[in-house]
Amino acid sequence: RYDSPNTFFFADPPYFEREHYYKGVFNKEDHEELNRLAKNIEGKIMICYDNKHKFIDELYNKEDFIRIEFEDKIYMNKKDKGEKCNESTEVIFMNYKIGEK
């Protein structure tokens, strides 16, 4: 209904095999369904994940998606407890090139 060449979608699904940190249910099949939808939309999509799993890399292959990696710090409740923040590599998958109209 909302999909068109001029539509931009952003998805930040629960990280694979870390779904238990989130409320609600999101399983392996949901990750596969999100990928299927992303491959078949007319619009542009950006999807964020952490960089920990071969399964996600295989879903979002180089033929269908552009991949951008960056270093990040995970603060999830650690800053308040005085604990050191974990460093992580985040990854963004896009079905378009930056600057593309």
Summary of the structure (lengths in Angstrom):
residues: 101
radius of gyration: 15.0
end to end distance: 21.0
largest distance: 46.6
contacts: 228
relative contact order: 0.21
helix: 25%
strand: 29%
